[in-house]
Each structure stands twice: as structure tokens, then as C-alpha cells.
Amino acid sequence: DKAHPMWALFMGYEHERIHLETSSVLFREAPYHLVQTPENWPPLHPSAYKKDRPSSNPVEGVHFPSNRMIPVKKDVVDLGKPADFPSFGWDNEYGERKVDVPDFMASEHMITNGEFYQFVKEGGYRSKQFWCEDGWAWRTHRNIKWPFFWEPDGPAGSHEYKLRTIFKIIPMAWDWPVDVTYYEAKAFCRWKVSQRTFSIRVLRFWF
């Protein structure tokens, strides 16, 4: 009920959460020497400290899991929620829209750094054919040659990387989901399609 005092309270929670999410990206984009870990910041996930992780040429099934494709049957997807839905929502979450979704294939897991590595190594960032017009303009303007949060860890062209977290640089976590923009995700999908091994996969992306 939007008239209930708790509505404003939950709006504040959600608003703060959005700011925290945005700030986490801004901190991660800042030069490493300008940030420091807060005193009471929780430690990274234990998977960040796995040993014997190479900085290049990860092996599927060893350094990152295989990601099988799963068929998904066509269906009608009902988007939106009714006005009397018993939880907080932003204005654009309400209303209703039905969408016919055809059969498709989806990956079992999100795309990992290990999977995305092949796109990088095989010149995906140099091949305009995989990018939409706006995406290529963004890539060339930013001079992006690999995901922004990958830290080069060897000679130019060696494709050796570490991973930048919010406050730390760690050995590359090949089995973690890759963090990329919408444009990079779209280019990766087009590259996969060109290999005839891919239909639709799920990626995390940030703006």
C-alpha cells in the first residue's frame, strides 16, 4: 500500500542499495593506488584465494567449468506486476505486458572469465564485425582491448591478466562470472554465433 508509512521506508532501502551498487563500480574503476580497503570491509569470497591459477590460457573443466547449453521451450512471458502487489516497487515495474518467446538455447551458468578469455585472445576486440555500430564507437573511443576490470599481467600481446575487485587485485578468477558492458556482451554473443556453437547465453553486464 503506497499510503502506508513503510512504503517510504522501503523506498529508502532500495534507493540506498542502488547507490551502493553504483558506487561499487565507481570504486572499482578508480585508479588502484587511489583506493584502500575500509577497516571493517568483509574479506573476499574464499574462491578468490584458490592456488595454482594461471594468468593466461585457462583450461575448460580445470580452471573454469564447462557450460552446457540447455533447450528452453517457447512460452508466453507475463511481465510487470499488479498495483496491489504486496511489496515495494518502482513506477516502471507496474503494468502488464505479455511477450511470446520462441524456442531458444541458454547456457547453464553465467559466462565466466575463462569463457570470455577466448573472445579476447582471438581478437574479438579488434574485429568490428562482432560489434553493433554504437558498441564499436564506444570500444574505439575508450580504446578497450579487454574487459575493463582485467589487469594486464605480462608483456603486451601475451594475454596474461589479473582481476581487479573493488579494493584488491587478485590472480584471475577464471571461474567467476565475467563483468562486461552490454556492448561487450553483445559482441561476445555474435562471436559465439560465428563459431556455430552458441545460441543465447547469460552474462552479467554493467553500465
C-alpha positions, -999 to +999 in steps of 0.1 A: +000+000+000+017+032-012-002+051+015+015+031+043+044+048+061+065+016+055+064+024+017+087+054+022+110+033+044+114+006+018+119+032-009+148+045+011+163+010+014+160+004-023+174+038-031+204+033-009+210-001-024+211+014-058+237+039-047+258+012-031+258-008-063+267+022-084+295+033-060+310-002-060+315+001-098+330+036-095+354+025-068+364-004-090+370+019-119+392+043-099+430+040-102+441+013-078+466+035-060+438+059-050+416+033-031+421+015+001+402-013+018+380+001+046+389-012+081+357-033+085+353-044+049+345-081+047+371-104+031+367-116-005+350-149-012+372-179-004+373-187-042+395-156-046+423-174-029+425-205-049+460-216-057+477-225-090+456-203-112+474-193-144+474-157-157+466-169-192+453-198-213+428-212-188+417-248-194+380-256-196+370-281-169+401-273-149+402-236-143+366-229-152+335-251-156+321-264-189+289-246-197+264-268-215+235-254-235+200-261-223+170-260-246+142-238-234+107-243-249+087-214-262+062-198-239+043-166-231+061-144-206+040-121-184+060-090-175+051-064-148+031-067-116-003-055-105-008-023-085-018-043-054+013-064-054+023-068-017+059-054-018+076-022-028+082-014-065+094+014-087+070+030-112+083+012-142+077-022-126+039-019-128+015-026-156+014-058-177+029-069-210+028-104-225+056-115-248+057-145-270+092-161-266+102-187-292+123-218-285+159-210-277+190-223-261+205-209-229+237-217-210+235-235-177+257-209-160+267-172-165+296-167-188+329-170-169+361-150-173+375-183-187+350-185-215+353-148-223+391-152-225+389-169-259+369-140-273+397-116-261+426-138-273+411-145-307+408-107-314+372-101-306+380-065-296+397-059-329+370-073-351+344-047-360+321-074-375+311-086-340+301-051-327+270-030-333+276+005-345+272+021-311+293-006-295+322-002-319+321+036-314+322+030-276+351+005-279+372+027-301+365+058-281+375+041-248+403+021-266+391-010-248+410-042-256+398-065-229+372-062-201+378-031-180+383-050-147+410-073-162+445-061-153+473-068-177+499-090-161+526-095-187+541-082-219+518-066-244+501-092-265+507-120-240+471-120-229+481-125-192+457-110-167+448-105-131+414-094-118+405-061-102+380-063-075+367-032-056+398-028-034+421-056-044+439-070-075+439-108-073+450-137-096+425-141-124+394-160-111+386-178-144+356-195-129+339-162-118+313-146-140+328-120-163+318-084-157+313-066-190+292-039-206+261-045-228+282-038-259+308-063-249+283-090-241+265-085-274+298-087-293+307-119-275+274-134-284+279-126-321+314-141-319+300-173-304+273-175-331+300-172-357+316-203-343+283-222-347+284-233-311+262-208-295+226-195-294+219-174-263+239-172-232+235-153-199+261-126-189+264-101-162+269-066-175+273-032-161+269+003-175 
